[in-house]
Amino acid sequence: MKRKYKILLIVILLAYPVYKGLRELFWVTRESYMLTNELRIKIAIDPGIVAYQDLNTEKRVTLTNIKTNVKLKFKYTSLERSLFFFIDSSGDKQTITIVDQFVGQNIYDISTLRLLSNVDSFVKFGGDGGCNDECLENLGKPDLIYDYTGFHN
């Protein structure tokens, strides 16, 4: 292979990792919050750059139980940045419900961070509207909200 083609190949192979690194460094928003004495939430928001109509937002969420040192990582791809967190202490298990209005809701056991239940918003809450404001009112007041301004109660 000629020298100029080797250099071109090396440049092409390095361009994408450099692009991803710079994008991660300058474009992605990161926040962290202690929800309870034992549960830490970290969120990284990566908004889409190119889309046909609506930009998809990738939300990478890390839940960490400090007492048991259990960590759970997952991600949502949605149209909005908003996430709603509900803590339920009734019963023998303490659970956290995470709601994305376009994706659905997941319920996790806080001590083990295992998925207990997930609900597709479009199936449960009537199709086209997803988990709208009325749906959120039925779930009660969220213990924590993440949106464009960051975490707040």
N, C-alpha and C positions, 0 to 999 in steps of 0.2 A: 504494500500500500504506500502511496506517495506521502511525503511528509505533510503537505498541505491538507490532505484528507484526514490524516491522523490528528492534526491540530483542530480541524473542524469538528471531528467526532468528539474530541475531548471537550471542546467548548459547548457543544450541544448537550453532552452528558452532564456537564456542570451547571448549565443554565437553569434547569428546573429545580434542583435542590437549593440553589442560591435564591431563586425566586420564592420558593416555599419558606425558606428561612427568613427572608426580609418581610414577607407577608405576615408570618407568624409574629415577628418582632414589632412591626409598626401598625398592623391592621387589626389584630385580634385584641379584644378587650377582656381583661381578667378581673375577677372580684372574688372575695372570700368573706364568709360570714359564719359566726358561731351561733347556731340556732338554739341548741340546748346546751347543758353543761357537758354533754358527751358527743354532740353531732356538729361536725364542721362541714360547710358546703362551699365548694369552689366551683366557679363557673367561668368558662372561656367562651366568648361570643365571636364567631367568625361570620360576618355578613358576606353574602354573595356579591360578586362583582358584575357578573354577566348573567342576564336572564331575559327570557322573552317578554314576560309581563311583570311578574312579581319576583323580587329577589328573595331567595331562600336564605335563611339564617341557620347556621349550624351552631347548636348549643352543646358544649361538652361539659357535663356535670360530674363532679367527683364528690361523693359522700364519704366521710371518714368518721367512724365511731372511735373516739379517743380512748375510751375505757377498754374496749375489746380489741383495738387496733385493727379493725376490719375496714377495708376500703372497697368502694364500689364505683366503677366508672361506666358511664353510658353517654350517649349523645342523641339529641333530637335534631331533626331537620324540619324547620317550620317557617311560616311566613312572618311571625312576630317574635320579638325578644322576650315577651312576658312569660314568666313561670310563677305559679302560685304554690305555696307550701302550706300544708295543713298537718298539724300534730294531733293525733288522737291517743289520749291516755286512758280511755275507757277500756275495761276488760283487763286481762292478764298481760297483754302485750302492748307496748307503746309502738305506734306506727306513724309513718310519715306518708302523706299523699302528695304527689307532685302532679300538678295539672298544667298541661299546655293546651291552650284553647283550640289549636288546630290538629294536635296529635292525639291527645287523650289524657288519661290519668293512670298513674302507676302507684301502687301501695306497697311500701316496704316495711319490714320489721326493723326497728331501729337497732336492736341489739345485734342481730346477725346480718342486716342489710340484704336479706333475701326478698325476692319479689313475691308478694302474697297475692296480688291481683293486678290486672291491667284492664282498662276499659277503653275501647275505641270510641272517641267522641262522636264520630259520625253515625255509629250504630245506636249508641245509647241516647244521645240527645237530639235525635230527630233529623239526621241527614245533613242538609246543606249548611245549616248554621254552625255546626260544631258545638263546642262548649261555650255558648254565648254568655252574656252577663246574667241572664236569668238562671242558667245552669250553675254559675259560680255562686249566686245568692243561695241556691238550694244546698250547696256544700257548706255554707256558713262563712264566717269571717276568716280569711287566711291568716296564719301566724306570721307569714313572711311573703313578700312579693318581690320579684326581680323584674325590672323593666328598664327602659332607656335611661332612667336616672340612677340605677343601681338597686341595691337592696333597701327595703324599708318595710315597716310594719303597717 
